[in-house]
Amino acid sequence: MRRALLVAVLCLTGCGGGRQAPVSEHPIAPPATREIEVTKIAGTDRSPREVADAAAGVPVNGNPRGENSLVPESAFDGPIAAYRRYSARQAAAMAARVTALRQALAAGDRAAARRAWVQVYERYLLIGAAYGALGDLDSAITGDRLALERGLWRDEPLPALRPVAARLARHVRQLRRTVPKVEITPLDYVIRAHEILEDAQRDMLSGVAAPYSGAGVRATAASVDATDAVVATLRPLLAGHGAIASVEAGLLNLHRELDSIQRAHGGEWPALDELSRSERQHLNGRLGAGLEILAGVPHALETQYPPAIPELRP
């Protein structure tokens, strides 16, 4: 697995512009004393080999760990049950914010409605790991959320948004009934520990997920909190496989970066277009480094060995 990941990363690192080195007429190995320049992956201080090691769950400290022992699927019963309870609390809090949103719309208070909308969105993001298991309900909630965001930030008449908010309230009631018994496989659960922040990098920091409000930074912070919640349930398993220290360090660095941004903007979450170039670069770098580390979580907690790679014969 490490070899395949390393080859993939090296291929990506070598792609793009730049002058190609001439091909030697004598394909011989370089002298043993030749110095090799190590390329760093953009936004991090790691080489392609270190990135591949991290993705494979090998500590980046020069001491590769041996093959992981398998984790029985039953070991995930407790973490997933704890996650369901956590999600139920977030769904209840989301319902309360939807009520506040409807009250603000009824009162004709756009500013209060915007604040409530952001809190509704934040609570939904905090649920985190269940999106893939919610199916059409996730699509319905996302559609309502985007319609309300567009209307609130594009100054559409507030009375026209009341039916949308009422529909969202119905969907959130369904969400509250669903998350306490949502079915998540162990594999899906450990993958979500990585994918939540992958979604944040792709959709939230790009502005795609909240195109009208600019709430990408706050959404990213909520996604980090959601990842924290998943990792917390997996902590005993990760600790037993020597993977918890690097994961917690990566998340701590992300929290510190986000806290620094919030302090620099007077204690408020800035809109995406209010981030300085330096702030955006630092946040993207920390997020990329965190993703490298979290990519090793599924490997560290495998429930079955991957199929053997067939030997290629000439």
Backbone as a ProteinNet text record, in pm:
[ID]
protein_1_A
[PRIMARY]
MRRALLVAVLCLTGCGGGRQAPVSEHPIAPPATREIEVTKIAGTDRSPREVADAAAGVPVNGNPRGENSLVPESAFDGPIAAYRRYSARQAAAMAARVTALRQALAAGDRAAARRAWVQVYERYLLIGAAYGALGDLDSAITGDRLALERGLWRDEPLPALRPVAARLARHVRQLRRTVPKVEITPLDYVIRAHEILEDAQRDMLSGVAAPYSGAGVRATAASVDATDAVVATLRPLLAGHGAIASVEAGLLNLHRELDSIQRAHGGEWPALDELSRSERQHLNGRLGAGLEILAGVPHALETQYPPAIPELRP
[TERTIARY]
83	0	85.1	194.3	283	349.4	391.8	460.8	370.1	242.2	149.7	124.3	106.6	83	202.6	322.6	443.1	457.3	430.2	439.2	341.3	216.3	115.2	156.4	208.8	248.5	364.5	462.6	577.5	534.7	436.1	386	322.6	240.7	175.7	277	381.4	482.3	558.2	577.1	654.9	575.5	441.4	359	367.5	321.7	313.6	429.7	451.2	553.1	691	788.5	926.8	994.5	1125	1201	1231.5	1209.7	1236.8	1385.7	1436.8	1577.5	1603.8	1719	1750.2	1763.8	1725.1	1732.2	1872.2	1932.4	2067.5	2068.3	2173	2187.7	2229.5	2280.2	2326.2	2245.6	2138.1	2049.6	2113.6	2202.3	2267.6	2227.5	2240.8	2205.1	2304.3	2262.7	2354.5	2451.6	2566.4	2662.4	2599.4	2645.9	2588.7	2610.6	2712.6	2744.1	2669.7	2588.5	2518.1	2412.9	2405.9	2305.1	2175.3	2064.1	1932.5	1852.3	1800.2	1718.3	1579.9	1534.4	1403.7	1301.9	1197.9	1093.7	992.4	951.7	849.3	712.9	610.5	474.5	427.1	364.1	319.4	228.1	252.7	169.8	209.6	315.1	360.2	512.4	568.7	714	755.2	674.7	699.8	735.3	815.9	854.5	746.3	750.4	653.2	654.3	774.7	780.4	711	730.2	667.6	516.4	468.6	324.3	268.4	338.3	292.2	292	395.1	399.4	281.5	251.4	140.1	9.2	-10.6	-134.7	-148.6	-35.4	-39.2	-41.5	-39.3	-43.9	90.1	198.7	332.9	380.2	425.2	471.2	584.5	579.3	683	794.5	867.5	974.9	1095.7	1098.2	1210.8	1202.1	1092.9	1078	947.2	941.8	817	766	635	571.6	540.8	539.2	506.9	359.9	321	183.2	87.4	-21.1	-118	-193.9	-228.6	-319.8	-460.2	-544	-680.4	-763.6	-861.6	-954.7	-1086.5	-1139.6	-1268.8	-1379.2	-1473	-1580.7	-1660.2	-1669.9	-1745	-1682.1	-1553.3	-1486.5	-1539.9	-1611.6	-1666.7	-1808.1	-1866.3	-2003.5	-2013.6	-1920.6	-1922.3	-1900.9	-1796.2	-1775.5	-1894.5	-1952.8	-2064.9	-2187.9	-2210.9	-2322.5	-2302.5	-2178.9	-2149.6	-2170.6	-2132.7	-2153.6	-2302.5	-2384.1	-2528.3	-2585.1	-2542.7	-2592	-2547.6	-2423.8	-2372.2	-2452.2	-2478.5	-2553.3	-2695.2	-2755.6	-2890.9	-2893	-2789.5	-2782.2	-2766.2	-2685	-2665.6	-2793.7	-2865.1	-2990.6	-3094.5	-3097.8	-3190.4	-3154.9	-3025.3	-2982.1	-3012.9	-2999.7	-3032.7	-3180.9	-3265.6	-3409.6	-3441.6	-3372.9	-3395.6	-3356.6	-3248.8	-3205.6	-3299.8	-3358	-3457.5	-3579.1	-3617.7	-3728.4	-3695.5	-3572.9	-3530.7	-3531.5	-3492	-3494	-3636.5	-3728.9	-3868.3	-3926.5	-3889.9	-3938.1	-3883.2	-3757.2	-3697.9	-3763.9	-3794.2	-3862.8	-4002.7	-4071.4	-4206.2	-4203.9	-4094.9	-4082.7	-4026.7	-3987	-3929.2	-3789.1	-3716.2	-3581.9	-3477.5	-3427.2	-3332.6	-3200.6	-3150.9	-3023.1	-3031.6	-3140.4	-3157.7	-3175.3	-3244.2	-3263.4	-3130.3	-3044.4	-2911.3	-2830.3	-2834.1	-2759.1	-2810.5	-2941.9	-2999.6	-2965.3	-2964.6	-2930	-2788	-2694.6	-2555.7	-2547.7	-2624	-2622.1	-2686.3	-2790.1	-2850.7	-2747.6	-2679.5	-2578.2	-2466.1	-2422.2	-2313.9	-2352.9	-2473.9	-2517.7	-2526.8	-2568.5	-2575.5	-2436	-2341.1	-2203.8	-2144.3	-2183.4	-2129.6	-2171.1	-2279.3	-2319.9	-2214.4	-2164.5	-2042.2	-2042.9	-2042.5	-2012.9	-2131.7	-2251.3	-2370.1	-2415.6	-2353.6	-2407.9	-2433.3	-2335.1	-2350.5	-2463	-2500.7	-2605.6	-2744.5	-2751.8	-2881.3	-2953.3	-2880.7	-2942.2	-3021.4	-3148.5	-3233.4	-3258.6	-3255.8	-3279.8	-3169	-3045.4	-2934.3	-2953.6	-2994.4	-3017.3	-3128.5	-3234.2	-3346.3	-3304.5	-3231	-3186	-3091.3	-3001.5	-2907.6	-2980.7	-3081.8	-3159.7	-3231.4	-3292.8	-3359.2	-3257.9	-3144.7	-3041.4	-2993.7	-2967.5	-2918.3	-3025.2	-3150.2	-3257.8	-3272.9	-3263.1	-3272.5	-3151	-3033.7	-2912.5	-2922	-2960.6	-2972.6	-3073.6	-3187.2	-3289.5	-3248.1	-3180.1	-3140.7	-3030.1	-2935.9	-2822.7	-2843	-2945.2	-2976.7	-3101.6	-3138.4	-3247.2	-3380.2	-3409.4	-3542.1	-3643.4	-3769.9	-3870.5	-3877.3	-3874.7	-3874.1	-3999.3	-4118.9	-4236.8	-4224.8	-4151.1	-4135.6	-4047.9	-3970.7	-3881.1	-3945.9	-4059.9	-4123.5	-4163.6	-4220.5	-4253	-4129.2	-4017.9	-3893.8	-3846.2	-3853.9	-3813	-3904.5	-4033.1	-4126.4	-4092.7	-4056.9	-4018	-3889	-3793.8	-3669.9	-3699.7	-3793.5	-3829.5	-3881.8	-3961.3	-4012	-3897.2	-3804.2	-3690.7	-3601.5	-3587.5	-3504.8	-3574.1	-3706.3	-3777.8	-3751	-3748.8	-3716.2	-3571.5	-3482.8	-3342.2	-3329.6	-3404.1	-3397	-3444.1	-3536.6	-3582	-3481.2	-3402.8	-3315.3	-3179.7	-3114.3	-2974.2	-2954.3	-3050.4	-3023.5	-3013.2	-3061.2	-3056	-2989.9	-2915.3	-2852.1	-2752.2	-2750	-2660.6	-2530.7	-2418.6	-2287.1	-2195.4	-2130.6	-2037.2	-1906.7	-1829.9	-1699.7	-1611	-1608.9	-1525	-1569.1	-1699.7	-1749.4	-1717.7	-1726.7	-1704.9	-1560.8	-1465.6	-1325.7	-1287.7	-1348.3	-1320	-1371	-1486	-1540.8	-1450.3	-1370.1	-1274.7	-1180.4	-1157.9	-1074	-1157.4	-1271.6	-1348.3	-1417.5	-1447.8	-1512.7	-1426.5	-1297	-1207.7	-1174.8	-1180	-1162.8	-1275.5	-1398	-1511.5	-1491.9	-1437.7	-1414.6	-1316.6	-1209	-1108.9	-1166.2	-1241.5	-1292.9	-1410.5	-1504.7	-1630.7	-1642.8	-1586	-1609.1	-1507	-1379.6	-1278.9	-1278.8	-1343.1	-1357.3	-1477.9	-1569.2	-1690.1	-1806.5	-1788.2	-1894.2	-2010.6	-1981.6	-2086.4	-2176.8	-2123.7	-2202.9	-2171.8	-2222.8	-2180.3	-2233	-2338.4	-2399.1	-2357.6	-2343.2	-2310.3	-2160.7	-2079	-1934.3	-1892.3	-1973.2	-1949.5	-1848.9	-1758.9	-1667.8	-1571.6	-1524.8	-1429.6	-1500	-1616.1	-1691.9	-1731.7	-1766.1	-1801.7	-1682.1	-1564.1	-1443.1	-1417.2	-1435.8	-1417.4	-1515.4	-1639.9	-1738.3	-1698.3	-1639.4	-1596	-1479.9	-1391	-1282.3	-1341.1	-1441.3	-1506.7	-1575.1	-1637.6	-1702.9	-1600.5	-1485.2	-1378	-1328.6	-1314.5	-1277.2	-1372.7	-1502.1	-1602	-1586.3	-1561.8	-1542.2	-1414.4	-1305.4	-1177	-1187.4	-1262.7	-1277.4	-1339.2	-1435.5	-1496.1	-1399.3	-1305.9	-1210.1	-1079.4	-1069.4	-941	-880.8	-957.3	-895.5	-840.7	-913.1	-865.9	-740.9	-741.2	-624.7	-503.5	-527.2	-416.4	-355.9	-440.2	-391.2	-309.6	-319.9	-243.9	-140.2	-109.3	-1.7	-29	-157.1	-188.3	-250.4	-281.9	-359.4	-277.9	-150.1	-70.6	-60.7	-31.7	-17.5	-151.2	-259.3	-392.4	-431.2	-413.8	-450.4	-362.1	-234.2	-145.2	-188.6	-227	-272.7	-399	-493.7	-617.3	-591.1	-499.9	-466.3	-407	-320.8	-263.8	-371.6	-469.7	-580.4	-661.8	-692.2	-765.9	-688.8	-559.5	-479.5	-481.5	-475.3	-479.1	-613.5	-721.5	-854.8	-874.6	-824.9	-834.2	-759.3	-643.5	-564.9	-641.1	-707.3	-786.5	-902.1	-970	-1083.7	-1039.5	-927	-875.8	-840	-781.5	-740.5	-859.4	-977.9	-1098.5	-1194.7	-1138	-1218.9	-1306.1	-1266.9	-1345.4	-1459.3	-1471.4	-1577.6	-1517	-1600.8	-1555	-1565.7	-1455.7	-1462.4	-1527.2	-1583.8	-1627.3	-1503.6	-1520.4	-1406.2	-1330.2	-1403.5	-1335.5	-1269.8	-1286.9	-1219.6	-1086.9	-1058.6	-930.7	-818.2	-707.4	-589.7	-527.8	-441.5	-375.1	-294	-227.2	-146.6	-234.2	-348	-438.2	-489.4	-525.4	-576.9	-469.2	-346.4	-237.5	-206.9	-200.9	-170.6	-281.2	-406.6	-517.2	-517.7	-497	-491.4	-375.6	-262	-147.2	-173.3	-232	-264.3	-367.8	-464.6	-567.8	-508.4	-420.1	-355.3	-271.4	-197.8	-115.6	-203.3	-316.5	-408.1	-466.8	-497.7	-553.3	-452.6	-326.4	-222.9	-222.9	-232.2	-228.9	-356.2	-471.3	-598.6	-616.8	-546.6	-555.9	-507	-427.8	-379.2	-475.1	-584.6	-678	-742.1	-794.9	-853.9	-754	-629.4	-528	-499.3	-491.1	-459.7	-569.1	-693.8	-807.4	-873.9	-795.3	-850.4	-916.6	-1029.8	-1099.6	-1067.6	-1007.7	-961.6	-845.2	-757.6	-642.6	-686.3	-624.9	-657.7	-611.8	-674.6	-632.8	-488.6	-420.4	-281.1	-271.1	-168.3	-144.6	-83	-144.2	-89.3	49.2	133.7	270	268.7	337.2	346	460.2	429.1	531.8	561.4	687.4	722.7	664.1
-122.4	0	125.4	124.6	241.7	263.9	152.5	167.6	229.7	184.7	240.9	387.2	424.3	564.4	650	598.5	675.6	699.5	595.1	612.1	716.8	711.7	809.2	950.4	971.5	1106.3	1156.2	1067.6	1108.3	1146.2	1071.2	1105.4	1242.5	1271	1401.5	1511.9	1486	1588.3	1619.9	1519.9	1541	1593.5	1603.1	1651.1	1801	1852.3	1996.5	2048.1	2181.5	2247.7	2208.7	2267.2	2237.3	2162.3	2181.9	2121.8	1978.1	1888.1	1747.5	1720.1	1636.7	1600.9	1511.8	1527.8	1443.7	1298.7	1209.3	1066.2	1016.8	948.3	898.3	784.2	780.4	669.6	542.7	557.7	443.2	436	358	352.4	278.5	348.5	288.4	363.5	300.7	364.5	474.3	583.4	689.8	640.5	706.6	667.5	675.8	592.2	588.3	717.8	797.2	919.5	1039.7	1022.4	1134.6	1189.3	1322.4	1384.4	1397.9	1362.2	1368.8	1479.5	1569.7	1679.1	1626.3	1652.5	1606.3	1716.7	1686.1	1784	1785.5	1903.7	1916.7	1935.5	1876.5	1894.1	2034.2	2101.3	2239.3	2249.8	2352.8	2377.7	2297.3	2214.3	2134.6	2137.6	2076.7	2064.3	1918.8	1840.8	1698.4	1660.8	1558.3	1505.3	1410.3	1373.6	1275.9	1145.2	1098.2	973.9	990.1	1105	1126.4	1135.3	1197.1	1203.6	1063.5	981.9	844.6	765.9	786.7	719.9	760.5	891.6	939.5	881.2	876.8	822.6	673.9	605.7	462.5	433.5	539.1	518.3	493.3	526.2	506.3	636.1	637.2	760.6	822.7	955.6	1025.2	1062.4	961.2	986	897.8	838.4	754.7	613.7	580.2	447.2	384.8	332.7	274.8	164.9	162.4	63.1	-62.1	-172.2	-296	-301.1	-408.8	-424.7	-417.3	-339.4	-324.6	-455.1	-478.8	-588.2	-541.7	-635.5	-600.6	-565	-477.2	-437.7	-510.4	-583	-649.2	-545.6	-576.4	-481.2	-448.3	-542.7	-518.3	-407.9	-380.6	-275.2	-137.1	-126	2.7	25.4	-74.3	-58.9	58.1	65.4	173.7	310.3	328.5	458.6	504.8	415.1	455.7	488.4	413.4	444.7	581	611	742.6	853	826.3	925.4	950.6	845.4	863.9	955.4	935.6	1020.9	1166.1	1183.1	1317.4	1382.2	1308.2	1361.7	1399.9	1321.4	1353.2	1486.9	1514.9	1644.5	1759.2	1738.9	1844	1867.8	1760.6	1775.5	1850.3	1824.8	1897.5	2045.4	2075.5	2215.6	2281.8	2206.4	2259.9	2295.3	2209.1	2236.4	2365.4	2389.4	2512.6	2635.5	2625.4	2739.6	2760.6	2653	2668.9	2743.4	2713.8	2787.4	2935.4	2967.6	3108.1	3173.2	3099.4	3151.7	3184.1	3095.5	3119.6	3239.5	3253.2	3368	3499.3	3499.5	3620.2	3655.1	3554.3	3580.1	3635.6	3579.6	3628.1	3771.9	3810.2	3946.7	4043.6	3992.9	4079.6	4127.6	4053	4092.6	4013.6	4075.5	4006.2	3975.8	4071	4050.2	3931.1	3923.7	3811	3680.4	3687	3567	3517.6	3609.9	3569.9	3502.6	3561.1	3500.9	3360.2	3345.1	3213.5	3114	3161.3	3072.5	3017.7	3105	3061.3	2955.6	2974.3	2877.5	2744.7	2751	2628.4	2551	2621.8	2560	2498.7	2572.7	2525.3	2395.9	2390.6	2270.6	2150.1	2174.2	2062.5	2010.3	2101.7	2060.2	1982	2016.3	1947.4	1800.5	1766.5	1625.7	1544.3	1597	1548.6	1413.5	1307.8	1175.2	1106.3	1160.8	1087.2	1120.9	1220	1267.4	1155.4	1069	962.9	867.2	859.4	766.6	830.3	961.1	1029.7	1032.5	1009.9	999.5	1121.9	1099.5	1207.6	1314.9	1277.6	1376.8	1481.9	1439.4	1534.1	1628.8	1575	1658.8	1759.4	1716.7	1806.9	1919.1	1885.6	1987.7	2085.6	2034.3	2121.4	2214.1	2163.3	2248	2359.8	2328	2430.8	2533.8	2485.1	2575.1	2673.9	2625.6	2713.5	2813.3	2769.1	2860.2	2973.3	2940.2	3042.6	3134.8	3078	3160.8	3260.7	3212.6	3301.5	3413	3376.9	3477.4	3579.9	3534.4	3626	3721.1	3673.4	3759.1	3831.7	3794.4	3866.6	3953.1	3972.4	4064.5	4028.8	3899.7	3859.4	3891.8	3911.5	3942.6	3832.7	3872.8	3774.7	3687	3742.3	3654.8	3537.7	3557.4	3449.8	3336.7	3364.8	3263.4	3181.2	3227.2	3155.8	3012.6	2987	2847.1	2757.8	2814	2735.9	2699	2795	2768	2665	2669.7	2570.2	2431	2424.2	2294.8	2243.6	2334.7	2295.7	2240.8	2303.4	2255.9	2112.2	2081.2	1943.8	1845.9	1887.3	1799.9	1778.9	1881.5	1867.7	1778.2	1783.3	1689.4	1545.5	1524.7	1391.8	1354.7	1453.6	1430.7	1383.6	1445	1408.4	1264.7	1219.5	1080.4	982.4	1032.6	944.9	921.4	1027.6	1012.7	918.4	904.5	811	665.4	634.8	495.5	482.9	585.2	582.8	467.8	400.2	286.5	333.9	309.1	345.1	225.1	182.4	70.5	119.6	30.8	72.3	138	84.4	142.5	284.4	304.2	438.8	535.3	486.8	574.2	623.4	533.4	577.5	662.4	636.6	719.6	861.3	874.7	1008.9	1092	1027.7	1102.7	1183.7	1138.6	1210.3	1295.7	1243.6	1310	1438.2	1451.6	1574.9	1695.7	1686.8	1799	1806.2	1694.2	1696.3	1777.9	1757.8	1837.4	1985.1	2013.5	2153.1	2219.9	2150.7	2208.7	2230.7	2134.1	2141.5	2238.5	2232.1	2303.8	2431.6	2432.4	2545.7	2656.4	2621	2724.4	2775.2	2702.3	2750.1	2841.2	2838.9	2919.7	2850	2726.9	2655.9	2621.4	2581.3	2532.1	2642.7	2763.3	2877	2998.3	3000.5	3101.6	3242	3257.2	3389.5	3455.3	3376.3	3431.8	3447.3	3371.7	3375.1	3309	3214.6	3154.9	3040.7	3039	2926.6	2906.6	3015	3000.4	2940.5	2993.8	2938.7	2793.9	2764.5	2627.7	2534.4	2583.6	2502.9	2475.1	2577.4	2558.9	2454.4	2458.1	2358.3	2218.7	2210	2080	2024.1	2111.7	2066.6	2013.2	2083.4	2036.3	1901	1885.1	1757.5	1645	1675	1575.2	1539.8	1641.6	1617.4	1517.4	1536	1449.9	1304.9	1284	1148	1087.3	1164.9	1115.5	1081.4	1162.1	1135.2	998.1	959.2	826.8	714.9	744.6	644	646.2	736.5	757.7	629.3	547.2	425.4	333	321.7	235.6	293.5	424.4	487.7	481.2	500.7	493.5	353.6	253	116	81	163.9	139.9	249	324.8	423.3	539.7	571.4	675.5	800.6	801.6	912.8	1040.2	1030.2	1150.5	1240.2	1182.6	1264.6	1323.3	1246.5	1296.5	1414.9	1401.2	1510.2	1632.4	1611.4	1724.7	1799.8	1726.5	1791.4	1872.6	1819.2	1891.9	2012.2	1997.7	2110.2	2225.2	2195.8	2300.3	2371.2	2295.8	2356.8	2449.2	2404.4	2488.6	2617.9	2606.9	2725.9	2823.7	2771.8	2858.8	2930.4	2857.9	2918	3018.2	2986.5	3080.2	3209.1	3196.4	3313.9	3402.3	3340.2	3415.9	3486.8	3416.6	3476.5	3595.5	3582.8	3694.4	3814	3787.2	3895.3	3971.7	3912.5	3977.4	4013.7	4052.1	4102.8	4000.5	3873.7	3770	3715.9	3762.9	3716.7	3630.7	3544.7	3469.1	3556.8	3578	3662.7	3588.7	3665.8	3606.3	3564.4	3474.8	3426.3	3539.6	3636.1	3744.3	3844.9	3827.3	3913.3	3854.4	3731.8	3671.7	3737.8	3764	3811.7	3694.7	3728.5	3622.8	3532.7	3593.2	3515.9	3424.1	3475.3	3393.4	3274.1	3298.4	3190.2	3083.6	3130.4	3035.8	2951.6	3017.2	2943.6	2843.1	2884.2	2793.9	2674.7	2701.4	2591.6	2497.5	2554.2	2470.6	2381.4	2438.7	2358.9	2251.6	2288.5	2192.5	2078.7	2113	2009.1	1915.7	1972.4	1889.3	1798.2	1852.6	1770.3	1656.3	1684.4	1580.2	1468.6	1504.9	1402.6	1304.2	1359.1	1274.2	1190.6	1254.1	1183.3	1075.8	1088.6	985.9	850.8	850.8	725.1	656.6	723.7	664.5	536.2	534	408.2	293	321.9	215.6	165.3	258.6	219.2	132.6	149.1	78.4	-16.4	-83.2	-176.5	-295.4	-336.8	-454.6	-579.9	-561.6	-675.4	-631	-722.6	-688.2	-665.1	-569.4	-548.9	-668.3	-692.2	-805.8	-789.7	-901.1	-897.4	-849.1	-772	-724	-838.2	-876.6	-989.8	-957.8	-1057.5	-1039.2	-1030.5	-931.5	-914.7	-1000.4	-1084.4	-1169.9	-1124.2	-1130.9	-1089.4	-1185
0	0	0	84.6	89	-43.6	-108.4	-235.7	-339.7	-345	-443.5	-417.4	-288.2	-255.2	-288.8	-261.9	-290.3	-439.1	-519.6	-664.8	-712.2	-656.3	-698.2	-663.9	-540.6	-499.9	-581.8	-610.5	-691.1	-832.1	-885.2	-1018.1	-1018.4	-915.5	-907.4	-889.7	-808	-783.9	-911.2	-995.2	-1116.3	-1231.4	-1218.9	-1328.7	-1341.9	-1455.8	-1474.4	-1553.2	-1538.4	-1617.9	-1574.5	-1640.4	-1607.2	-1718.9	-1736	-1843.8	-1809	-1903	-1880.3	-1890.2	-1801.1	-1805.6	-1925.1	-1992.4	-2107.6	-2066.2	-2154.8	-2128	-2159	-2065.2	-2084.5	-2184.5	-2265.4	-2358.6	-2286.4	-2164.1	-2086.8	-1957.7	-1957.3	-1839.3	-1723.4	-1652.8	-1538.3	-1414.4	-1298.9	-1172.6	-1141	-1071.9	-1034.5	-929	-917	-814.2	-676	-586.4	-451.4	-376.8	-415.2	-342.6	-396.6	-501.4	-561.7	-467.2	-452.9	-367.1	-444.1	-380.3	-443.6	-378.8	-460.4	-408.6	-373.8	-252.6	-207.2	-227.7	-304.7	-333.1	-219.7	-178.8	-75.5	-140.7	-82.5	-130.7	-95.7	-192.1	-171.4	-50.6	31.7	149.1	270.6	257.3	371	375.4	478.4	486.8	471.9	397.3	383.4	240.2	228.9	99.2	49.3	-80.6	-130.2	-51.9	-11.4	66.1	200.6	264.1	394.2	380.5	270.2	246.6	227.4	149.3	128.1	258.3	340.9	470.7	557.6	559.1	641.1	593.6	461.3	406.4	434.9	449.5	479.2	627.9	710.5	854.1	916.6	847.1	901.4	963.2	1087.8	1150.2	1070.1	1053.3	978	1074.7	1119	1214.4	1187.6	1068.8	1033.4	1087.3	1156.6	1214.7	1168	1045.2	994.5	1086	1102.8	1188.4	1107.1	1169.3	1101.1	1062.9	998.6	953.8	1072.3	1055	1162.9	1185.7	1310.3	1339.2	1305.8	1267.4	1229.1	1351.8	1328.7	1434.3	1409.2	1505.1	1482.9	1464.4	1376.8	1349.5	1475.2	1566.1	1689.8	1774.3	1752.8	1829.3	1794.4	1682.8	1641.2	1693.5	1759	1808.5	1906.1	1999.7	2098.4	2036.2	1952.7	1889	1804.9	1727.5	1642.6	1727.1	1834.3	1924.4	1989.5	2030.6	2089.4	1987.5	1864.1	1758.3	1735.4	1738	1719.4	1828.6	1951.2	2060.7	2040	2000.1	1971.4	1858.2	1751.4	1637.3	1676.3	1763.6	1808.8	1882	1960.6	2030.2	1930.2	1828.1	1728.1	1648.1	1616.1	1542.1	1624.8	1755.9	1843.5	1848.1	1856.9	1857.6	1723.8	1616	1483.6	1475.4	1530	1528.6	1603.3	1714.7	1791.2	1710.3	1632.3	1550.9	1432.5	1380.7	1274.3	1328	1450.7	1513	1523.6	1565	1573.2	1435.6	1333.7	1197	1153.2	1180.6	1142.2	1217.2	1342.8	1419.9	1363.2	1323.4	1266.1	1133.5	1052.7	925.9	950.2	1048.4	1079.5	1128.6	1198.3	1250.3	1147.1	1032.3	929.8	962.8	1043.6	1087.7	1007.6	901	813.3	884.3	962.3	1031.5	1126.8	1203.3	1295.4	1218.8	1105.9	1024.6	968.8	928.7	879.4	989.4	1108.3	1219.9	1250	1250.3	1278.7	1168	1043.7	931.9	948.3	982.8	1001.5	1111.2	1217.7	1327.8	1287.4	1204.1	1151.1	1068.9	981.4	895.3	978.7	1078.5	1164.3	1235.5	1289.3	1361.3	1267.8	1145.3	1051	1018.5	1001.1	973.7	1090.1	1211.5	1328.9	1333.9	1266.4	1261.4	1188.3	1079.5	1016.4	950.6	1026.7	971.9	906.5	917.1	872.5	731.5	666.9	540.1	440	422.5	324.2	357.3	483.6	526.1	523.6	499.1	505	371	262.6	131	90.1	53.2	2.3	107.3	233.6	338.7	339.4	320.6	312.2	194.4	80.2	-37.9	-12.7	56	83.7	177.9	283.4	378.6	310.8	228.5	158	62.1	-6	-96.4	-22.5	90.9	171.8	221.4	268.5	321.8	215.9	96.3	-10.1	-54.6	-60	-99.1	2.6	129.5	233.8	231.7	211.4	205.1	89.7	-25.5	-141.5	-114	-58.9	-32.6	71.1	176	283.8	241.1	161.5	124.6	-8.1	-83.2	-206.6	-190.2	-65.9	-32.7	-98.2	-105.5	-151.3	-41.2	-75.1	27.2	133.5	259	367.6	370.7	341.9	342.4	244.9	135.1	37	89.7	193.7	249.1	360.3	409.2	520.5	485	365.9	332.8	323.5	277.5	269.4	409.3	501.4	639.6	704.8	672	726.6	674.3	546.6	489.5	553.8	576.8	644.2	783.8	853.9	988.1	982.8	880.7	866.5	840.9	756.8	726.2	848.8	930.4	1050.3	1153	1159.3	1247.2	1202.5	1071.3	1019	1051.9	1044.5	1079.4	1224.3	1312.7	1454.3	1476.7	1395	1407.5	1346.2	1251.3	1173.4	1237.9	1285.6	1328.3	1448.1	1540.4	1650.9	1607.2	1487.2	1440.7	1303.4	1262.8	1131.4	1123.5	1008.7	988.9	924.3	990.8	939.1	957.8	851.8	863.6	925.8	987.7	1041.4	936.9	815.5	710.6	678.3	659.9	630.2	743.9	864.8	980.1	986.2	969	977	856.2	742.3	624.5	645.7	711.5	735	825.1	907.9	990.1	903.2	781.8	685.4	590.9	547.8	442.3	487.6	614.6	661.2	627.1	656.4	625.8	477.7	409.6	264.4	200.9	250.3	203.4	235	353.2	391.5	297.1	265.2	175.6	36	-13.6	-150.1	-163.2	-68.8	-85.4	-3.1	116.4	206.2	186.2	179.4	157.8	14.6	-75.6	-213.4	-229.6	-132.2	-140.5	-207.3	-251.7	-322.8	-230.3	-108.3	-18.3	34.3	51.1	101.4	13.9	-109.2	-206.5	-181.2	-103.7	-86	45.4	149.4	281.1	303.2	229.3	251.5	380.6	429.9	561.8	559.1	461.9	446.8	561.6	624.4	734.7	856.5	888.5	1001.5	973.7	849.6	813.8	828.4	794.4	811	958.7	1042.1	1186.5	1240.4	1193.4	1236.9	1190.7	1072.3	1020.7	1102.4	1148.2	1235.9	1366.8	1420.5	1543.4	1521.2	1403.8	1373.4	1363.6	1304.7	1297.1	1436.6	1521.2	1661.5	1727.2	1701.6	1765	1720	1591.1	1540.2	1597.6	1594.3	1645.1	1793.8	1868.9	2012.7	2037.8	1954.1	1973.1	1935.9	1846.5	1800.1	1878.3	1975.3	2042.2	2101.1	2174.5	2229.4	2120.6	2009.4	1900.7	1835.7	1811.1	1749.6	1841.7	1971.1	2066.6	2068.2	2056.1	2055.8	1933.8	1829.2	1706.9	1682.1	1786.3	1776.6	1684.8	1660.8	1562.6	1622.8	1751.6	1806.7	1821.4	1855.1	1882.8	1760.7	1645.3	1524.5	1481.8	1497.3	1460.3	1548.3	1678.5	1769.1	1747.8	1716.1	1690	1564.7	1460.9	1338.4	1359.6	1436.8	1465	1555	1649.8	1737	1656.5	1561.8	1477.2	1396	1350.6	1276.8	1366.5	1486.8	1581.7	1609.9	1628.3	1656.9	1539.9	1419.2	1301.2	1292	1314.7	1309.5	1422.9	1541.8	1654.3	1622.8	1558.6	1521.8	1423.6	1327.7	1230.2	1299.5	1388.9	1458.8	1543.9	1613.6	1694.4	1606.6	1491.4	1401.5	1345.2	1351.7	1299.1	1412.2	1525.5	1635.6	1703.3	1699.6	1765.1	1681.2	1557.2	1467.7	1356.9	1298.6	1182.9	1059	987.7	868.3	752	659.4	533.3	454.4	361.1	284.1	216.8	160.8	88.7	182.6	312.8	410	458.2	420.2	456.8	378.3	445.9	374.2	298.1	204.5	128.4	220.7	317.8	412	496.6	543.9	624.9	545.2	421.3	337.6	313.2	285.4	260.3	384	499.6	622	655.4	637.6	668.5	573.1	444.9	348.6	378.6	419	452.5	572	677.7	796.5	764	681.5	645.3	562.9	469.3	390	474.8	570.5	659.3	745.2	794.3	873	791.9	665.6	579.5	554.2	540.5	522.1	639.2	758.3	877.7	888.8	868.6	882.6	776.4	664.6	560.9	611	717.7	773.6	868.1	906.3	1002.9	949.9	826.3	778.1	775.4	742.1	740.3	881.7	976.2	1113.7	1174.5	1126.9	1187.3	1087.8	1008.3	910	979.3	923.8	976.2	895.6	779	699.9	613.4	584.2	502.6	358	290.8	149.7	68.2	-47.8	-130.3	-175.8	-186.5	-229.4	-373.2	-400.4	-536.3	-615.9	-727.8	-803.9	-857.8	-856.5	-905.8	-1057.6	-1110.4	-1255.1	-1307.4	-1403.8	-1462.3	-1604.6	-1644.1	-1780.3	-1883.6
[MASK]
++++++++++++++++++++++++++++++++++++++++++++++++++++++++++++++++++++++++++++++++++++++++++++++++++++++++++++++++++++++++++++++++++++++++++++++++++++++++++++++++++++++++++++++++++++++++++++++++++++++++++++++++++++++++++++++++++++++++++++++++++++++++++++++++++++++++++++++++++++++++++++++++++++++++++++++++++++++++++

